[in-house]
Amino acid sequence: MKKEKPDFISKKEAAILDDLDIGMVAVNHDGRITFLNRAMETILGLPDEDIHGRACCEVFGDSICDGACLLRQTMKTGKSVMNKTLNATTAAGVRMLVSITTALMRSRNGAVTGCYATIRDLSMVGEMYSMPMQFLALAENIPDAGAIEKIRWEADLKFNFHGIISQSNAMRHIFTLLPRIAESDSTILIEGPSGSGKELIAQTIHRLSHRKHKPMITVNSGALPDTLLESELFGYKAGAFTDAKKDKLGRIALAEGGTLFLDEIGDISPALQVKLLRFLQNRDYEPLGSTDQLRADVRILAATHRNLSQLVKQGKFREDLYYRINVYAAAVPPLEQRKEDIPLLVRHFIDHYNRLQKRDIKGIASDALNLLLSYDFPGNIRELQNIIERAFILCAGPNITAADLPEAITRGTSVQVVRNDRTLAGMEEKRIHEALRRHSGNAAAAADELGIHKTTLWRRMKALGISAQKNNR
């Protein structure tokens, strides 16, 4: 039977779907298979020529299709099935536990032509599923995103660590350390520029710790004057000052048994540094206006955008306090140093504002995305989020365009002259080169680091003209 590719999937998109490590299959109204990617061939254990054109139930077996075929059910009701777990025995005799997600397949004019399914072998649940960056950044979505959006969602799980979205090596290194950091009760210093996600790191440490069922209380040390910050931290007794009509618990008391997050600790005054040091040394403190010593069982996390070691040399930050909070320092890189995260973050913020504002913006045009990739983001992730929120106000079409971006980003920048290492293909090429260099040209080891299958890496290398030998040190 001649292969028929669903008419809204371009050759480029079909190639991208072949690079996914999540299985994908499409059937027509008769329940016959019209499309499948390489990952599905691997899951089924059968080559494409033995599958294409056959009835779905012949390939997947009665364990999936008998009585209530999920694909036929979706075509009949128009309702997708999300992550349904089933025991399956394929035509090749392979038994497996699988997770199935289905969605309608539509033609360019919107007519229903069949159904898609993504199938994941749950015996591989511990593996990392990957997606090429080009797929994450596809500018023009199909009329009904359907299963492709669900594939993207599943693949995004690889890059989402407890709500922190990143695929950069620096952040992935932090991800591997956070569970161990969370096990300890030691004070941790989180360093990084404003808007880079330091509080997200703190929240993740708390959620992974044994204190997760107790509160995490945040104090923005740079937002309050000394007198107010001291009372906020330690609380006060009635009569401690003119407006103190009754006792008030401080943030330390409110965090009892949990975590106290001291944001922008580099901004506190020398006088308050002394009192904070005293508390950090033995967890004892006195509320304002009290002579009673209270003790707190709290874990301290601190964050700063300042260079504390430089402030210590300048005499603006106490050295003993610096060493007390700097038991372990986690450095969060600025967005400028993790450009590969921009497509992921843009997708995340688009999804977020679609839900929040009840919109249906499909994605971002490639020229607009390349403009974002060429921008230095002094405000980091917070600035990127604001840019996408602003774009939602201006965007009148299905995709965010360059016209929806701030003038500071579009002014004087031509997409055609954006540096190659800041375009999607250029960034992917750079990541592959770096991984190959780190592993002396060993493609298998590089693929493991990148989180993709070795054959996927070879295909991407061929497409980008990359030679493993040239990357062999």
C-alpha positions in Angstrom: 0.0 0.0 0.0 1.3 3.4 -0.9 2.2 5.5 2.1 -0.1 8.4 2.7 1.2 11.2 4.9 -1.5 13.3 6.8 -1.8 16.3 4.5 -1.1 18.9 7.2 2.3 17.4 8.2 5.1 18.9 6.1 8.2 17.0 5.3 10.1 19.1 7.8 7.5 18.3 10.5 7.5 14.6 9.6 11.3 14.5 10.0 11.0 16.2 13.4 8.4 13.7 14.5 10.8 11.0 13.5 13.4 12.5 15.9 11.0 12.2 18.9 11.6 9.4 21.4 7.8 9.2 22.0 5.9 6.9 19.7 3.3 8.5 17.4 0.8 6.8 15.1 -2.0 8.1 12.9 -5.0 6.2 11.5 -7.7 7.1 9.0 -11.5 6.7 9.3 -11.2 3.0 8.6 -8.8 2.5 11.4 -5.8 1.8 9.1 -2.4 3.2 10.0 -1.4 6.1 7.7 1.6 7.4 9.6 4.0 6.4 12.3 7.4 7.7 13.5 10.6 5.7 14.1 10.0 5.6 17.9 6.7 3.8 17.2 8.5 1.2 15.0 10.9 0.6 17.9 8.1 0.2 20.5 6.2 -2.2 18.2 9.3 -4.1 17.2 8.2 -4.1 13.6 9.5 -2.1 10.5 7.4 0.5 8.8 6.7 -1.7 5.8 5.1 -4.3 8.0 2.8 -1.7 9.7 1.8 0.9 7.2 -1.7 0.4 5.8 -2.6 -2.4 8.3 -5.6 -2.2 10.6 -4.7 -0.7 14.0 -6.1 -3.7 15.9 -3.9 -6.1 13.9 -0.8 -4.2 14.9 -1.6 -3.3 18.5 -3.5 -6.5 19.4 -6.8 -7.1 21.0 -5.5 -6.0 24.4 -5.8 -2.4 23.2 -8.4 -2.5 20.5 -10.9 -5.2 21.5 -14.3 -3.7 22.4 -13.2 -0.1 23.0 -10.5 1.1 20.6 -9.3 4.4 22.0 -8.6 5.8 18.5 -12.1 4.9 17.2 -13.6 6.2 20.5 -11.9 9.6 19.9 -13.1 9.8 16.3 -16.6 9.0 17.4 -16.9 11.4 20.3 -14.3 14.0 19.3 -12.9 13.8 22.8 -9.2 13.1 23.4 -8.0 10.4 25.8 -5.1 11.6 28.1 -2.4 9.3 29.4 -4.5 6.1 29.7 -2.5 3.2 31.0 -3.0 -0.2 29.4 -1.4 -3.6 29.2 -0.7 -4.4 25.6 0.5 -7.4 23.5 1.6 -6.3 20.0 1.4 -8.4 16.8 5.1 -9.1 17.3 4.2 -10.8 20.6 5.8 -8.1 22.8 4.0 -7.6 26.1 4.3 -4.0 27.6 2.6 -1.5 29.8 1.9 1.6 27.8 0.5 5.1 28.3 -1.8 6.3 25.4 -2.9 9.8 24.5 -5.2 10.4 21.5 -6.5 13.4 19.5 -8.4 14.1 16.3 -6.4 14.5 13.1 -7.6 17.3 10.8 -6.8 18.4 7.3 -5.7 21.9 6.3 -9.3 22.9 5.9 -10.2 21.6 9.4 -12.0 18.4 8.3 -11.5 15.4 10.5 -9.5 12.8 8.6 -8.6 10.4 11.3 -6.9 10.2 14.7 -3.5 10.5 16.3 -2.1 8.6 19.2 1.1 8.9 21.2 2.2 5.8 22.9 4.9 5.6 25.6 6.4 2.3 26.8 6.2 2.7 30.6 8.9 0.1 31.0 11.1 3.0 29.9 9.6 5.5 32.4 13.0 6.2 34.0 14.5 7.4 30.7 14.6 11.0 29.6 12.5 11.7 26.5 13.9 14.3 24.2 12.8 16.7 21.5 14.8 18.6 19.0 14.9 22.4 19.6 13.5 23.0 16.1 10.3 21.2 17.1 9.9 23.3 20.2 10.1 26.4 18.1 7.8 25.5 15.2 6.4 28.8 14.3 3.2 27.9 12.5 1.0 25.3 14.3 -1.4 23.0 12.4 -5.1 23.9 12.5 -5.8 21.5 15.4 -2.6 21.1 17.5 -4.0 17.9 18.9 -1.5 15.2 19.4 1.5 17.2 18.4 0.9 19.6 21.3 0.5 16.6 23.6 3.8 15.2 22.3 5.4 18.5 23.0 3.9 18.5 26.5 5.3 15.0 27.2 8.7 15.9 25.9 8.8 19.1 27.9 8.7 17.0 31.0 12.3 16.2 30.4 13.1 19.9 30.8 10.8 20.6 33.8 12.3 20.0 37.2 9.7 20.8 39.8 8.5 23.8 37.9 12.0 25.0 36.9 12.2 24.9 33.1 15.6 24.5 31.5 17.7 22.3 29.2 21.0 24.1 29.7 23.9 22.1 31.1 24.5 24.5 33.9 20.9 24.3 35.1 20.7 20.5 34.7 23.8 20.3 36.9 21.9 22.2 39.6 18.9 19.9 39.1 21.1 16.9 40.0 22.4 18.6 43.1 19.1 19.9 44.5 17.8 16.6 46.0 21.0 16.2 47.9 20.9 19.8 49.0 17.4 19.4 50.1 18.2 16.4 52.4 20.5 18.7 54.5 19.4 21.3 57.0 22.4 23.4 56.3 22.1 27.1 55.2 22.3 27.5 51.4 23.2 30.6 49.5 21.5 31.0 46.1 23.4 33.5 43.9 22.2 34.9 40.6 21.0 38.1 38.9 17.5 39.5 39.5 14.8 37.7 37.6 16.8 34.5 37.1 14.7 32.2 39.2 16.4 32.1 42.6 13.1 31.9 44.5 12.1 28.9 42.3 15.3 27.2 43.4 14.5 27.9 47.0 10.9 26.6 46.7 12.2 23.4 45.0 14.7 22.8 47.8 11.9 23.2 50.4 9.5 20.9 48.4 12.2 18.2 48.2 13.1 18.4 51.9 11.7 16.7 55.0 10.2 20.1 55.9 7.9 20.2 52.9 4.7 19.7 55.0 5.6 22.8 57.0 5.6 26.4 55.7 8.2 28.2 53.6 8.2 31.9 54.6 9.9 34.5 52.4 11.4 37.8 53.5 12.5 40.3 50.9 15.4 41.8 52.8 16.0 44.6 50.3 12.4 45.8 50.2 12.1 46.9 53.9 13.9 49.5 56.0 15.9 48.2 59.0 13.4 48.8 61.7 10.6 47.2 59.8 12.7 44.3 58.6 13.8 43.5 62.2 10.2 43.5 63.5 9.1 41.4 60.5 11.8 38.8 61.2 11.7 38.6 64.9 8.2 39.8 65.8 7.4 42.1 68.7 5.6 42.4 72.0 2.8 44.8 72.6 4.2 48.2 73.6 7.5 47.7 71.9 6.9 50.9 70.0 4.1 53.4 69.6 1.9 51.4 67.2 2.5 48.0 68.7 -1.0 47.5 70.2 -0.6 43.7 70.5 1.9 40.9 70.2 2.9 40.0 66.6 4.7 36.8 65.5 7.7 37.4 63.2 8.5 35.5 60.1 10.9 33.2 61.9 8.1 32.0 64.2 5.7 31.6 61.3 8.3 29.4 59.6 8.6 27.0 62.6 9.4 23.5 61.4 9.8 24.7 57.9 12.0 27.0 55.8 12.8 30.7 56.0 13.9 32.2 52.7 15.9 35.5 53.1 15.8 37.0 49.6 18.4 39.8 48.7 20.3 39.2 51.9 23.1 41.3 50.5 21.0 44.5 51.0 20.6 44.3 54.8 22.5 46.9 57.0 25.5 46.1 59.1 23.5 46.5 62.3 20.9 44.0 61.3 23.7 41.6 60.0 24.9 41.3 63.6 21.4 40.2 64.9 20.9 37.9 62.0 24.3 36.3 62.6 23.4 35.7 66.2 20.2 33.9 65.2 22.0 31.8 62.5 24.6 30.6 65.0 22.2 29.1 67.5 18.6 29.7 66.2 17.8 31.8 69.3 16.2 35.2 69.1 14.3 37.9 71.1 11.2 39.6 69.7 11.3 43.4 69.9 10.3 44.6 73.4 10.9 41.2 75.0 13.6 39.8 77.2 12.7 36.2 76.6 14.9 34.0 74.5 12.9 32.1 71.9 14.2 29.2 69.9 13.2 28.3 66.3 13.5 25.1 64.3 13.8 26.5 60.8 16.0 25.9 57.8 17.6 29.0 56.3 17.9 29.6 52.6 19.4 32.9 51.4 19.6 34.6 48.0 21.4 37.6 46.5 22.0 39.3 43.2 25.1 40.9 44.7 28.7 39.7 44.8 28.9 39.0 48.5 32.6 38.1 48.5 33.3 41.5 47.0 31.1 43.2 49.6 33.1 41.4 52.3 36.4 42.9 50.9 34.8 46.3 50.8 33.7 46.0 54.4 30.0 46.2 53.5 29.1 42.7 54.5 30.3 40.8 57.6 32.8 38.1 56.8 31.5 35.8 59.6 27.9 36.1 58.4 29.1 35.4 54.8 30.7 32.1 55.8 27.7 31.2 58.0 25.2 31.5 55.1 27.6 30.2 52.4 27.8 26.6 53.6 27.0 25.7 50.0 26.4 28.2 47.1 24.2 27.5 44.2 24.8 29.8 41.2 21.9 30.4 38.9 23.2 31.6 35.5 21.6 34.6 33.7 19.3 33.9 30.8 22.0 35.4 28.5 24.1 32.3 29.3 21.2 29.8 28.7 19.7 30.9 25.5 18.7 27.4 24.6 16.0 27.7 27.3 14.2 30.6 25.5 12.1 28.4 23.2 11.0 26.3 26.2 10.2 29.3 28.4 8.3 31.1 25.6 6.2 28.0 25.1 5.6 27.8 28.9 4.6 31.4 29.1 2.3 31.2 26.1 0.5 28.2 27.7 0.3 30.1 31.0 -1.3 33.2 29.6 -3.6 31.2 27.3 -5.0 29.6 30.5 -5.0 32.8 32.5 -6.5 35.0 29.8 -8.6 32.3 28.1 -6.8 32.9 24.8 -5.7 30.5 22.1 -2.4 31.8 20.8 -0.7 28.9 19.0 2.9 29.9 19.2 5.5 32.4 18.1 6.7 33.2 14.5 10.3 32.2 13.8 11.4 35.7 13.1 10.1 36.9 16.5 11.7 33.9 18.2 15.1 34.7 16.6 14.8 38.3 17.8 14.3 37.0 21.3 17.4 34.8 20.9 19.4 37.8 19.8 18.5 39.9 22.8 20.6 39.9 26.0 17.8 40.0 28.6 19.1 42.2 31.4 15.9 41.4 33.3 16.4 37.6 32.7 13.4 35.3 32.9 11.2 37.9 34.6 11.7 40.2 31.6 10.9 37.4 29.1 7.7 36.7 31.0 6.8 40.4 30.8 7.5 40.4 27.1 5.2 37.5 26.4 2.5 39.0 28.6 2.8 42.3 26.6 2.6 40.3 23.4 -0.7 38.8 24.5 -2.1 42.4 24.6 -1.0 43.2 21.1 -1.3 39.9 19.3 -4.3 39.7 17.0 -3.4 36.6 15.1 -2.8 32.9 15.9 1.0 33.5 16.5 3.1 36.1 18.3 5.0 38.1 15.6 7.9 40.5 15.7 5.4 43.4 15.7 4.1 42.3 19.1 7.6 42.6 20.7 8.9 45.7 22.4 10.9 48.2 20.4 14.0 47.6 22.5 14.1 44.1 21.0 13.1 44.9 17.4 14.9 48.2 17.0 17.8 48.0 14.5 17.9 44.2 14.6 17.5 42.2 11.4 16.7 38.6 11.7 18.8 37.9 8.6 22.0 39.1 10.4 21.4 37.5 13.8 24.6 35.7 14.8 24.4 32.1 13.8 25.0 30.8 17.3 21.8 32.6 18.4 19.5 31.1 15.8 17.8 27.8 16.6 19.9 25.8 14.2 23.0 27.6 15.4 22.3 26.9 19.0 21.6 23.3 18.4 24.8 23.0 16.3 26.8 24.7 19.1 25.4 22.3 21.8 26.2 19.2 19.7 29.8 20.5 19.0 30.4 21.1 22.7 29.0 17.7 23.7 31.2 16.0 21.1 34.3 17.9 22.2 33.7 17.0 25.9 33.6 13.3 24.9 36.4 13.4 22.3 34.2 12.8 19.4 32.3 9.8 21.0 28.8 10.2 19.5 27.2 7.7 21.9 28.5 9.5 25.0 27.5 12.9 23.5 24.0 11.6 22.8 23.7 10.4 26.4 24.7 13.9 27.6 22.2 15.5 25.3 19.4 13.1 26.3 18.7 11.8 22.8 19.2 8.5 21.0 22.5 8.0 19.2 20.7 7.6 15.8 18.9 10.9 16.4 22.2 12.5 17.1 23.7 11.1 13.9 20.7 12.4 11.9 21.1 15.9 13.4 24.8 15.9 12.8 24.3 14.9 9.1 21.7 17.7 8.7 23.9 20.3 10.3 27.1 19.1 8.6 28.9 18.2 11.8 31.8 15.7 11.8 32.6 13.7 14.9 36.2 13.4 13.8 36.7 17.1 13.8 35.5 17.3 17.4 37.9 14.6 18.5 40.5 16.3 20.8 
